[in-house]
Amino acid sequence: MKAFPVILSGGSGTRLWPLSRAERPKQFLPVVTDRSMMQETALRTAVLAQFCGPIVVSSEAHGDMVGEQMAQIGVQPSAILLEPQGRNTAVAIAIAAHWIARAEGDGLMLVMPSDHVINDLPAFHAAIETAIPAAVDGRLVTFGITPDRPETGYGYIEAGSAMAGLDGVLAAVQFVEKPELARAQAYVEGGRHYWNGGIFLFTARAYLAALDDHAPDIARAAALSMQKAAHEGVVVRPEAEAFCASPDRSIDYAVMEPTENKVVVPVDMGWSDVGSWDALWAIRGHDADQNSLHNGAVTIDSTGNLIYVDGGPPVAAIGVHDSVIVSTSVGVLVMPRDRSQDVKAVVEMVKRGAFQPPVVQAAE
């Protein structure tokens, strides 16, 4: 059975504003290595013989960018599916499943967000090999990230007993929403909960069957939009009216939570969703003072900072500690690292025109 990486690239990446913006989301940026996170994601399965070229699900606005970035690393995508409007992950995965069903009859789908970091690729590849028998058997497999701290910003997966005949595969009892700190601490200490990294493996047929059972409205929208889709080489445009009729629901809510057919493969692979500037500081290299500096930045008596210059003026920091300073051509961000989640409030202000120049009244 052929296997296809399905790369989800519909996010706007606003948590890394002002570097990442709607027209240039973080998955297309080289924020960790000299390749973009999209490119790193596409290369993760390139060495696995069973896997074909990736299926990338993105937006019409970013279609050209997807093609350009794949060409830069020599990866030929099997398909680039361009959503007319973002409707969350359940329908995005469904249109990829329909493409596979049409092209191959069936096939494995390794669903991956385009904007995550995995530092231990051998561990990830080993987890995929562990998960394949369960997926071929018709199970819906999710990969549970071994937690190393009581993180309140992630959802969790509660694991149950080992699955008979499937080494390394556990029953998935339930998906748990982002917990409060005390509960997150209990999850880590209990050893039965894993971070939900949004990575899945199943067959196209199994996913579409589960979608029919648990979210028939999404199933109908996906099927009809792909029946009427426009094809131009590897680029596929689902029919807009049918696609946009789909409810806006994630795969977690629409399928994984209600299904009894879910299992989890635990894995410790140096994973991060790079969901904030603080998270980016944690995974980037540091100097002797625990500063992470990118491009034109200098520090004096400063520790624990992330200073990232991309198109903006150079930055000099004196006596600054545990902060984020980002300098770009469209804006400058300065904040304590532990306030990284508050960037979304700034993004909302920007949308409302907060950076418009003040109106100056002419002197009488």
Backbone torsions as a table, in degrees:
resi	resn	phi	psi	omega
1	MET	NA	128.0	178.7
2	LYS	-69.4	153.7	179.2
3	ALA	-124.5	140.3	-177.8
4	PHE	-126.0	124.0	166.1
5	PRO	-67.6	131.9	175.4
6	VAL	-113.9	109.2	-173.9
7	ILE	-100.7	118.1	-178.6
8	LEU	-90.9	118.5	-173.6
9	SER	-131.2	45.0	-178.1
10	GLY	-99.4	-3.7	-174.9
11	GLY	-74.3	153.4	-179.8
12	SER	-92.8	-13.6	172.5
13	GLY	63.6	31.6	-173.5
14	THR	-73.3	-12.5	-178.5
15	ARG	-71.2	-12.1	173.6
16	LEU	-109.4	31.4	173.1
17	TRP	-63.5	145.3	5.2
18	PRO	-92.2	1.4	178.4
19	LEU	-68.1	-47.4	-179.9
20	SER	-98.1	127.5	-178.2
21	ARG	-137.9	170.9	-174.8
22	ALA	-56.0	-38.2	-178.8
23	GLU	-81.0	-10.1	-177.3
24	ARG	-150.4	70.2	-174.9
25	PRO	-66.3	165.1	-170.6
26	LYS	-62.4	-27.3	-178.4
27	GLN	-64.2	-19.7	179.9
28	PHE	-95.7	6.6	-174.8
29	LEU	-108.9	144.4	176.7
30	PRO	-86.9	66.8	-172.9
31	VAL	-85.1	-16.7	-178.2
32	VAL	-114.5	-48.8	177.1
33	THR	-118.6	-171.2	177.6
34	ASP	-82.7	1.8	171.7
35	ARG	-111.8	155.4	178.1
36	SER	-70.5	161.8	177.6
37	MET	-64.2	-33.8	173.8
38	MET	-59.4	-46.8	-179.8
39	GLN	-64.6	-42.8	177.7
40	GLU	-60.8	-39.6	178.8
41	THR	-63.6	-43.6	-179.6
42	ALA	-64.2	-32.0	-177.4
43	LEU	-81.4	-12.0	-175.2
44	ARG	-63.6	-30.8	-178.5
45	THR	-108.5	5.3	-175.8
46	ALA	-64.0	-26.4	-178.0
47	VAL	-90.1	-3.3	-179.0
48	LEU	-92.9	116.5	-170.3
49	ALA	-60.4	-31.0	-175.7
50	GLN	-72.7	-17.8	-171.7
51	PHE	-93.3	135.6	175.2
52	CYS	-86.8	-176.8	174.9
53	GLY	-61.8	151.9	-174.0
54	PRO	-70.5	153.4	166.5
55	ILE	-101.3	117.3	-178.6
56	VAL	-104.8	125.2	176.1
57	VAL	-105.0	115.9	-175.7
58	SER	-140.1	-166.0	-179.4
59	SER	-105.9	161.1	176.8
60	GLU	-56.5	-37.0	-177.4
61	ALA	-65.6	-24.5	-174.4
62	HIS	-112.9	8.4	-176.9
63	GLY	-59.3	-47.0	179.9
64	ASP	-62.8	-38.1	-179.9
65	MET	-64.8	-39.5	177.3
66	VAL	-60.6	-49.5	-179.5
67	GLY	-60.0	-42.6	180.0
68	GLU	-64.0	-43.0	-177.2
69	GLN	-71.2	-34.5	175.4
70	MET	-65.9	-41.2	179.4
71	ALA	-63.6	-36.4	-178.5
72	GLN	-62.1	-28.9	-178.8
73	ILE	-106.3	8.1	176.4
74	GLY	72.1	26.8	178.5
75	VAL	-103.1	125.8	176.7
76	GLN	-95.9	110.3	-179.9
77	PRO	-69.4	145.8	172.6
78	SER	-68.7	-37.2	178.8
79	ALA	-161.2	149.8	170.2
80	ILE	-120.4	109.1	-177.4
81	LEU	-97.9	120.7	-174.4
82	LEU	-107.0	111.0	179.6
83	GLU	-72.9	135.4	175.9
84	PRO	-71.2	-21.0	179.6
85	GLN	-160.3	141.5	178.6
86	GLY	-67.7	125.2	179.6
87	ARG	-129.5	24.4	176.7
88	ASN	79.1	-178.3	-164.4
89	THR	-81.7	-26.0	-176.0
90	ALA	-60.9	-47.8	-179.3
91	VAL	-77.3	-30.3	176.8
92	ALA	-61.1	-43.6	178.4
93	ILE	-69.2	-34.9	-179.2
94	ALA	-63.4	-41.5	-179.5
95	ILE	-68.2	-32.3	174.2
96	ALA	-66.3	-39.7	177.7
97	ALA	-62.8	-40.1	177.7
98	HIS	-66.1	-36.6	177.0
99	TRP	-62.0	-43.8	179.1
100	ILE	-64.2	-43.9	-180.0
101	ALA	-60.3	-38.5	179.9
102	ARG	-72.3	-39.7	-175.2
103	ALA	-82.2	-35.1	-171.0
104	GLU	-126.1	-8.9	-172.8
105	GLY	87.7	-49.1	174.7
106	ASP	-163.9	168.2	179.2
107	GLY	176.9	161.7	177.0
108	LEU	-77.9	145.1	177.6
109	MET	-122.9	115.9	172.2
110	LEU	-98.6	101.9	-174.8
111	VAL	-87.5	124.3	-178.0
112	MET	-136.4	133.5	167.9
113	PRO	-62.9	150.3	-176.2
114	SER	-85.0	-7.2	-169.9
115	ASP	-122.5	31.9	177.8
116	HIS	-110.0	161.8	178.6
117	VAL	-114.9	134.1	174.0
118	ILE	-128.8	113.9	-175.4
119	ASN	-88.0	-25.2	-177.7
120	ASP	-109.8	83.5	-177.8
121	LEU	-64.4	-41.0	177.3
122	PRO	-56.4	-38.1	177.7
123	ALA	-65.3	-40.7	178.1
124	PHE	-63.4	-45.2	-179.8
125	HIS	-63.3	-38.8	177.6
126	ALA	-64.0	-39.4	178.6
127	ALA	-65.3	-37.7	177.0
128	ILE	-61.7	-45.6	179.4
129	GLU	-61.6	-37.7	176.9
130	THR	-64.5	-36.8	-174.2
131	ALA	-80.5	-24.4	-172.9
132	ILE	-57.9	-47.6	179.4
133	PRO	-57.4	-38.0	178.8
134	ALA	-66.8	-40.9	179.6
135	ALA	-67.5	-42.1	178.0
136	VAL	-62.3	-30.7	178.2
137	ASP	-77.2	0.2	176.6
138	GLY	97.4	4.9	179.1
139	ARG	-79.8	155.6	171.9
140	LEU	-99.5	108.5	-172.2
141	VAL	-98.6	132.5	168.6
142	THR	-117.2	150.3	179.6
143	PHE	-99.9	121.3	-179.5
144	GLY	-94.7	121.5	-178.3
145	ILE	-82.1	124.6	178.8
146	THR	-62.4	118.8	-175.9
147	PRO	-76.1	143.0	176.1
148	ASP	-115.9	6.9	178.4
149	ARG	-164.4	160.6	178.7
150	PRO	-79.6	78.9	-175.1
151	GLU	-81.4	127.2	178.9
152	THR	-95.4	-4.0	-178.2
153	GLY	-93.2	-1.7	-179.3
154	TYR	-115.8	152.2	165.7
155	GLY	-78.7	163.3	-177.9
156	TYR	-124.7	159.1	173.4
157	ILE	-120.2	124.6	176.0
158	GLU	-88.1	124.0	-178.7
159	ALA	-96.0	148.9	177.8
160	GLY	-111.7	-140.1	-174.9
161	SER	-79.5	163.9	178.3
162	ALA	-67.7	143.9	179.4
163	MET	-84.2	127.6	-178.4
164	ALA	-61.3	130.9	177.0
165	GLY	79.1	2.4	-179.5
166	LEU	-128.8	88.9	-176.2
167	ASP	-60.7	132.3	176.7
168	GLY	81.1	4.0	-178.0
169	VAL	-111.3	131.3	-179.2
170	LEU	-115.7	152.2	171.2
171	ALA	-64.1	140.9	175.2
172	ALA	-98.8	113.1	-174.3
173	VAL	-77.0	-49.4	-179.4
174	GLN	-163.9	157.1	170.2
175	PHE	-93.7	136.2	-175.3
176	VAL	-118.1	134.4	178.8
177	GLU	-66.4	168.5	178.8
178	LYS	-55.4	121.2	-173.5
179	PRO	-91.9	166.8	168.0
180	GLU	-73.2	165.4	-171.2
181	LEU	-59.1	-43.2	-177.0
182	ALA	-63.3	-40.6	178.9
183	ARG	-69.8	-39.4	177.1
184	ALA	-60.5	-39.9	177.2
185	GLN	-61.9	-42.7	178.7
186	ALA	-64.5	-36.9	177.7
187	TYR	-61.6	-45.9	-178.2
188	VAL	-65.3	-42.7	-179.2
189	GLU	-69.7	-31.3	-177.6
190	GLY	-74.1	-27.2	176.1
191	GLY	77.3	8.4	-178.9
192	ARG	-110.2	1.0	-178.0
193	HIS	-118.5	143.4	-178.9
194	TYR	-129.7	151.6	175.1
195	TRP	-66.4	142.6	175.7
196	ASN	-89.8	102.8	-177.3
197	GLY	-89.0	0.0	178.1
198	GLY	72.0	25.3	178.2
199	ILE	-111.5	131.5	-173.8
200	PHE	-136.7	157.4	172.8
201	LEU	-139.7	127.0	176.0
202	PHE	-164.6	172.4	174.2
203	THR	-85.7	154.9	177.5
204	ALA	-58.5	-41.7	-178.6
205	ARG	-63.1	-42.9	-178.7
206	ALA	-65.5	-40.2	-179.3
207	TYR	-67.3	-44.8	-178.9
208	LEU	-65.3	-35.0	176.7
209	ALA	-65.7	-42.2	178.5
210	ALA	-65.9	-36.6	178.5
211	LEU	-66.1	-40.6	175.4
212	ASP	-58.1	-40.3	-176.1
213	ASP	-72.7	-41.3	-167.7
214	HIS	-109.8	-19.3	179.8
215	ALA	-145.9	65.3	-175.1
216	PRO	-61.5	-27.6	178.5
217	ASP	-66.7	-39.5	175.9
218	ILE	-68.9	-41.2	179.9
219	ALA	-58.8	-44.0	-179.3
220	ARG	-65.1	-43.7	-179.1
221	ALA	-62.6	-43.7	-179.7
222	ALA	-64.9	-44.9	-178.1
223	ALA	-62.8	-46.4	-177.4
224	LEU	-68.2	-39.7	-179.2
225	SER	-65.6	-32.1	178.4
226	MET	-82.0	-29.2	173.9
227	GLN	-62.0	-34.8	-177.1
228	LYS	-101.8	13.5	-173.8
229	ALA	-67.9	152.2	174.3
230	ALA	-97.8	133.1	-177.2
231	HIS	-114.8	131.8	177.5
232	GLU	-140.2	90.3	-171.6
233	GLY	64.8	-129.1	179.0
234	VAL	-83.0	-8.3	-178.0
235	VAL	-86.0	128.3	-179.4
236	VAL	-125.5	129.5	178.4
237	ARG	-115.7	104.8	175.5
238	PRO	-58.2	146.3	-179.6
239	GLU	-62.2	129.5	-166.3
240	ALA	-65.9	-47.7	-174.6
241	GLU	-62.4	-44.3	179.9
242	ALA	-66.4	-42.7	-178.6
243	PHE	-63.0	-46.1	-176.1
244	CYS	-70.4	-11.3	174.1
245	ALA	-74.5	-11.8	179.5
246	SER	-69.7	137.6	170.8
247	PRO	-61.6	153.1	-178.5
248	ASP	-89.5	87.2	-177.9
249	ARG	-136.0	147.6	178.4
250	SER	-81.3	162.8	175.7
251	ILE	-62.0	-32.5	180.0
252	ASP	-60.6	-52.2	-178.9
253	TYR	-70.0	-43.0	-171.6
254	ALA	-75.4	-35.5	-171.1
255	VAL	-127.4	-54.8	-168.0
256	MET	-67.6	-38.3	179.6
257	GLU	-67.2	-46.6	-176.9
258	PRO	-79.2	-23.0	-173.7
259	THR	-72.4	146.3	173.3
260	GLU	-92.4	1.1	-171.7
261	ASN	-101.9	18.1	-176.4
262	LYS	-93.8	145.0	174.9
263	VAL	-137.0	166.3	-178.4
264	VAL	-132.2	138.9	172.9
265	VAL	-111.3	111.4	178.6
266	PRO	-69.3	145.7	178.4
267	VAL	-154.7	139.1	174.4
268	ASP	-114.0	104.2	-169.0
269	MET	-136.4	22.6	178.7
270	GLY	63.4	50.5	-173.1
271	TRP	-93.2	144.0	170.1
272	SER	-149.3	143.4	175.9
273	ASP	-91.3	3.7	179.2
274	VAL	45.9	50.0	-172.7
275	GLY	-86.5	4.6	179.5
276	SER	-163.5	167.4	175.2
277	TRP	-64.9	-34.4	177.2
278	ASP	-63.6	-41.4	177.4
279	ALA	-63.7	-37.0	178.1
280	LEU	-66.5	-42.1	175.5
281	TRP	-55.4	-40.7	-174.6
282	ALA	-65.7	-31.1	-174.7
283	ILE	-100.7	-9.9	177.3
284	ARG	-84.7	161.3	176.4
285	GLY	-68.4	151.7	-177.6
286	HIS	-124.0	152.3	172.4
287	ASP	-86.3	-171.7	-176.0
288	ALA	-63.1	-22.1	179.0
289	ASP	-98.6	14.6	179.7
290	GLN	63.8	24.2	171.7
291	ASN	-90.8	142.9	171.8
292	SER	-114.9	114.9	-172.3
293	LEU	-117.6	136.6	178.1
294	HIS	-128.1	118.3	178.9
295	ASN	66.0	-144.8	-165.4
296	GLY	-69.0	79.0	-179.5
297	ALA	-140.5	138.8	173.6
298	VAL	-133.6	151.8	-178.9
299	THR	-132.9	148.8	172.5
300	ILE	-134.7	124.4	178.3
301	ASP	50.8	47.0	-178.3
302	SER	-132.6	139.8	-176.3
303	THR	-137.8	150.2	170.6
304	GLY	67.7	27.3	-176.1
305	ASN	-103.9	152.9	165.1
306	LEU	-111.0	116.7	177.6
307	ILE	-120.9	115.8	-171.8
308	TYR	-125.3	115.2	-179.7
309	VAL	-111.2	123.4	179.7
310	ASP	-145.6	90.8	177.9
311	GLY	86.4	-7.2	179.2
312	GLY	-104.6	-176.4	179.9
313	PRO	-67.0	152.5	176.7
314	PRO	-63.1	158.0	-174.1
315	VAL	-121.9	132.4	169.5
316	ALA	-117.2	124.8	-178.4
317	ALA	-115.8	126.6	179.4
318	ILE	-123.4	121.8	177.7
319	GLY	64.7	30.4	-178.8
320	VAL	-105.1	136.8	-175.6
321	HIS	-134.7	140.4	172.4
322	ASP	50.5	48.2	-176.7
323	SER	-128.1	168.3	174.6
324	VAL	-119.6	129.8	174.0
325	ILE	-130.9	120.0	-178.8
326	VAL	-123.3	127.0	-177.3
327	SER	-121.8	113.8	179.0
328	THR	-130.6	175.1	-179.6
329	SER	-73.6	-15.2	-177.7
330	VAL	-107.7	-8.4	-179.6
331	GLY	174.4	163.1	177.9
332	VAL	-124.8	134.1	-179.9
333	LEU	-118.3	131.1	175.9
334	VAL	-134.3	126.1	-179.3
335	MET	-164.4	159.4	168.2
336	PRO	-64.0	145.7	-179.5
337	ARG	-58.9	-34.3	-176.5
338	ASP	-77.7	2.8	173.5
339	ARG	-105.6	17.8	-173.5
340	SER	-59.7	-32.7	-178.5
341	GLN	-69.7	-13.3	-178.8
342	ASP	-82.9	-0.8	178.7
343	VAL	-58.5	-32.8	-178.6
344	LYS	-59.3	-30.9	177.7
345	ALA	-67.6	-37.0	177.3
346	VAL	-67.0	-40.9	179.1
347	VAL	-58.6	-41.4	177.9
348	GLU	-64.0	-38.8	177.6
349	MET	-64.7	-39.8	178.2
350	VAL	-62.9	-40.9	178.9
351	LYS	-61.2	-31.1	-179.9
352	ARG	-86.6	6.1	176.3
353	GLY	87.5	29.1	-176.3
354	ALA	-64.0	-24.9	-177.5
355	PHE	-94.9	13.7	175.7
356	GLN	-69.6	140.0	-179.9
357	PRO	-63.7	147.1	-179.2
358	PRO	-66.5	150.6	177.6
359	VAL	-81.5	123.6	-178.9
360	VAL	-100.9	121.0	179.8
361	GLN	-77.6	133.5	178.6
362	ALA	-68.2	141.8	179.0
363	ALA	-67.6	139.2	179.4
364	GLU	-77.0	NA	NA
